[in-house]
Amino acid sequence: KAAGAAKSANADIDDSGLDDNVKQVLKMIRQLKQQIAEKLAELQAIAADKSLTPEEVQAKVANVQGAISSLQAGLMTAQISLAKAMKTMSADQALKAASLSM
């Protein structure tokens, strides 16, 4: 079921007519952005959890911030790959790729 949901969530990318490697990068960008959003929500939940000691909050926040940093590095790499691929595209394709990466 999750795979079906992911498939429908990326239907616009699959139907874009862009090269397969560009589609994969766009899907990766989308997935990384989603994971970053989930980690940010996790940070908010930690901050709101009054049952944690300050030390537990600090440890959990540090752990989640580390994960966010890794995800952001991956996102930057994927965006660089997309930018390189866009240099060889037509203007219409580049515009479509850019809009799908948002």
N, C-alpha and C positions, 0 to 999 in steps of 0.2 A: 504493500500500500504506500509506503514512504517513497519507494522508487517511482510509483505512478504519480505521486504528488510532485516530486522533483521534476518528472518529465513534463507535466502540464505547466509547472512554474517556468520552465525553460522553453516552452513551445514557441515563444516569439523568437528566441535565439535559433532554435532548430529550423524554423520556417524562414529565416532571414536571407537565405541564399548566399551567405558568406562562406568562406573556406572553412573546412572542418577544424583546422588548427585554431582559427580565430574563434569559432564557436566554443571550443574547449576553454580557451582563455577567458571568454566572456562568462562562461558558466563558473569557472574558478573564481573570477572576480565577484560574481554574485554570491557564491557560497562563502567566500571569505568575509564579505560585508555582513552577511547574515550571522556568521559566527562571532564577528566583532560586536554586533548589536546584542547578541545573547550574552557575551561576556560583560558588556557594559551594564546590562540588566542585572547580571549576577553581582556586580559591584554595588549596585543600588540596594539589592536585597541584603548583602552583607552589612552595609551601612545602616540599614533599617532593623537589623536583627539585634534586639536588645538583650537576647540571652547569651551573647558572646562576650567574653572578657576583652578588654582592649588589646591584649596580646594575641588572642585568637583573631580578632578583626584585622590586626596588622599582618599576621601571617597569611590569612586568607586573601586579603587585598593584594599583598605582594605576589602571591601565587597567580591570581587572576590577571594582575597587571603584566606579569611575565608572559602569560598566554596571549594577552592582547598585543604586546610588543611583537611576538612571533607572528601572529596573524597579520599585523600591519606590515611587517617586512615582506611576508608572502604576497600581500595585496599590492605593495609597491612593485615587486618583481613582475607580477602578472600585468600590472598597468604599463610597465616599461615594455613588456613583450607585445602588448596590444598596440602601443604607440609605434613600435618598429614595424609591425605588420601593416598598420594603417598607412605607412609611407608608400607602400606598393599598391594601395587600393585606389579605385576611382573615387572622386569626391562624394558621390552618392553612397558608395559602400562605406567610406570612412565616416560619413555622417551617421549612417545606420549603426555602425559599430560603436561609435561614441554614445549614441542615445541608448543603446542596449547595455552599455557599461555603467549607466547611471543608476 
